[in-house]
Amino acid sequence: MKTFKVEDFVDPNLAKALAEWKDFYNHSMSKAIDLSSAYTPVKDAMQAGESFMDTLKQAKWQQPDMDSLMKTPSVDPAAYSELSELHTSTVNKLWEHYTQSLKTTQSYGEKLADLAKEPKSPQTMMATYLSSTLDAFKQYQDGINAQLATLGEMQSAYKGWFEKNCLDKTAMAPAKAPVKAATKKEPAAA
């Protein structure tokens, strides 16, 4: 009696493509679980809220006078030029990411069109389809990671510009509450 193996019925390329998808899925799920366990939105939001409220409590707010409201902005025109350059650079980087995404989509579409041109066995077609789809998915994922990195860089650049050009360096920092000195307890008189 002849024993049959899976390899007798499944194209090796299809088995390989399925194994690659399984590995990719397991890796992605592991990363997602790690990310979700590291992210504690309620705790983080509460800490941020408490920090913000402490800052408001410690700030010495003053009513602005009419002279300060009528002054022209103190930001140097060169700073506006720097902001314009920063914005242009930002838009160009985001456009590059968008263009790369379109190229990935075009390449994936071409692979699918080529797949339909050549007659193949259903398993070979499925293997090619799965491999092409996984490649495209990985390229999209790399693109998203690159976009997130760019967005982080952009946020830092805008924040740096704002701190450099808009925050008043001459203003006094909010006064901190004085530290209370420990008082010695005197023994009770008998």
C-alpha positions as CSV (number, residue, x, y, z in Angstrom):
1,M,0.0,0.0,0.0
2,K,1.4,3.4,-1.0
3,T,1.5,6.1,1.7
4,F,0.7,9.6,0.6
5,K,2.5,12.7,1.7
6,V,1.3,16.3,1.7
7,E,4.0,17.1,-0.8
8,D,2.3,14.7,-3.2
9,F,-0.7,17.0,-3.4
10,V,0.5,20.5,-2.5
11,D,2.9,22.4,-4.8
12,P,6.1,23.1,-2.9
13,N,5.9,26.8,-3.8
14,L,2.4,27.0,-2.3
15,A,3.6,25.3,0.9
16,K,6.5,27.8,1.0
17,A,4.2,30.8,0.5
18,L,1.9,29.6,3.2
19,A,4.7,29.1,5.6
20,E,6.0,32.6,4.9
21,W,2.6,34.1,5.5
22,K,2.3,32.1,8.8
23,D,5.7,33.3,10.0
24,F,4.9,36.9,9.0
25,Y,1.5,36.6,10.8
26,N,3.1,35.2,14.0
27,H,5.8,37.9,14.0
28,S,3.3,40.7,13.4
29,M,1.0,39.4,16.2
30,S,3.9,39.1,18.6
31,K,4.9,42.8,17.8
32,A,1.2,43.9,18.2
33,I,1.0,42.2,21.6
34,D,4.3,43.7,22.7
35,L,3.1,47.2,21.6
36,S,-0.3,46.9,23.3
37,S,1.1,45.6,26.5
38,A,3.6,48.6,26.6
39,Y,0.8,51.1,25.9
40,T,-1.3,51.9,28.9
41,P,-3.6,54.7,27.8
42,V,-5.5,55.3,31.0
43,K,-2.5,55.4,33.2
44,D,-0.6,57.6,30.7
45,A,-3.5,59.9,30.3
46,M,-4.0,60.3,34.0
47,Q,-0.3,61.1,34.5
48,A,-0.3,63.6,31.7
49,G,-3.4,65.3,33.1
50,E,-1.9,65.4,36.6
51,S,1.3,66.9,35.3
52,F,-0.7,69.5,33.3
53,M,-2.8,70.5,36.3
54,D,0.3,70.8,38.5
55,T,1.8,73.1,35.9
56,L,-1.3,75.3,35.9
57,K,-1.4,75.4,39.7
58,Q,2.3,76.5,39.9
59,A,2.1,79.1,37.1
60,K,1.7,82.7,38.2
61,W,-0.9,83.9,35.8
62,Q,-1.2,87.6,35.3
63,Q,-3.7,89.6,33.4
64,P,-2.2,90.9,30.2
65,D,-2.1,94.7,29.9
66,M,-3.2,96.6,26.9
67,D,0.3,97.5,25.8
68,S,1.4,93.8,25.6
69,L,-1.7,93.0,23.5
70,M,-1.1,95.7,21.0
71,K,2.6,94.9,20.4
72,T,3.6,93.4,17.1
73,P,4.7,89.8,17.3
74,S,8.3,89.4,18.5
75,V,9.1,86.6,16.1
76,D,11.9,87.5,13.7
77,P,11.1,87.5,10.0
78,A,14.0,85.1,9.5
79,A,12.2,82.7,11.8
80,Y,9.2,82.8,9.5
81,S,11.5,82.0,6.6
82,E,12.9,79.1,8.6
83,L,9.4,77.9,9.3
84,S,8.5,78.1,5.6
85,E,11.6,76.0,4.7
86,L,10.7,73.5,7.4
87,H,7.2,73.2,6.1
88,T,8.4,72.8,2.5
89,S,10.8,70.1,3.6
90,T,8.1,68.4,5.5
91,V,5.6,68.4,2.6
92,N,8.4,67.0,0.3
93,K,9.1,64.1,2.6
94,L,5.5,63.2,2.9
95,W,5.1,63.4,-0.9
96,E,8.0,61.0,-1.2
97,H,6.3,58.5,1.1
98,Y,3.0,58.9,-0.9
99,T,4.9,58.4,-4.2
100,Q,6.6,55.2,-2.8
101,S,3.2,53.9,-1.8
102,L,1.9,54.4,-5.3
103,K,4.9,52.7,-6.8
104,T,4.3,49.7,-4.5
105,T,0.7,49.5,-5.6
106,Q,1.7,49.7,-9.3
107,S,4.3,47.0,-8.9
108,Y,1.8,44.7,-7.1
109,G,-0.8,45.3,-9.8
110,E,1.7,44.5,-12.5
111,K,2.6,41.2,-10.7
112,L,-1.1,40.3,-10.5
113,A,-1.5,41.1,-14.2
114,D,1.4,38.9,-15.1
115,L,-0.1,36.1,-13.1
116,A,-3.2,36.2,-15.2
117,K,-1.3,36.1,-18.5
118,E,0.5,32.8,-18.0
119,P,-1.7,29.7,-17.5
120,K,-0.6,27.8,-14.5
121,S,-1.9,25.2,-12.1
122,P,-4.3,26.6,-9.4
123,Q,-1.7,25.9,-6.7
124,T,1.1,27.6,-8.6
125,M,-1.2,30.6,-9.2
126,M,-2.1,30.6,-5.5
127,A,1.6,30.4,-4.4
128,T,2.5,33.3,-6.8
129,Y,-0.5,35.3,-5.6
130,L,0.4,34.8,-1.9
131,S,4.1,35.6,-2.4
132,S,3.3,38.8,-4.4
133,T,0.7,39.9,-1.8
134,L,3.1,39.3,1.1
135,D,5.9,41.2,-0.7
136,A,3.5,44.1,-1.3
137,F,2.3,44.0,2.3
138,K,5.8,44.1,3.7
139,Q,6.6,47.1,1.4
140,Y,3.5,48.9,2.7
141,Q,4.5,48.1,6.3
142,D,8.1,49.5,5.6
143,G,6.5,52.6,4.1
144,I,4.3,53.1,7.1
145,N,7.2,52.7,9.5
146,A,9.2,55.2,7.5
147,Q,6.2,57.6,7.6
148,L,5.9,57.3,11.3
149,A,9.6,58.0,11.7
150,T,9.3,61.1,9.4
151,L,6.3,62.3,11.4
152,G,8.3,62.0,14.6
153,E,11.1,64.0,13.1
154,M,8.7,66.6,11.9
155,Q,7.1,66.9,15.3
156,S,10.6,67.4,16.8
157,A,11.5,70.0,14.2
158,Y,8.3,72.0,14.6
159,K,8.6,71.8,18.4
160,G,12.3,72.9,18.2
161,W,11.3,75.8,16.0
162,F,8.5,76.9,18.3
163,E,10.7,76.7,21.4
164,K,13.5,78.6,19.7
165,N,11.4,81.3,18.2
166,C,8.2,81.7,20.2
167,L,8.9,81.0,23.8
168,D,9.9,84.0,25.8
169,K,13.4,83.3,27.1
170,T,13.4,86.4,29.4
171,A,10.2,85.3,31.3
172,M,10.9,83.9,34.6
173,A,10.1,80.2,35.1
174,P,7.1,79.6,37.3
175,A,8.2,79.7,40.9
176,K,8.2,76.4,42.7
177,A,6.6,75.9,46.0
178,P,9.1,76.4,48.8
179,V,10.3,73.2,50.5
180,K,9.0,73.0,54.0
181,A,11.7,72.5,56.6
182,A,11.3,69.6,58.9
183,T,10.4,70.9,62.4
184,K,11.9,69.3,65.4
185,K,9.5,68.1,68.0
186,E,10.2,69.4,71.4
187,P,9.7,66.9,74.2
188,A,6.7,67.8,76.3
189,A,7.5,69.5,79.6
190,A,6.6,67.6,82.6
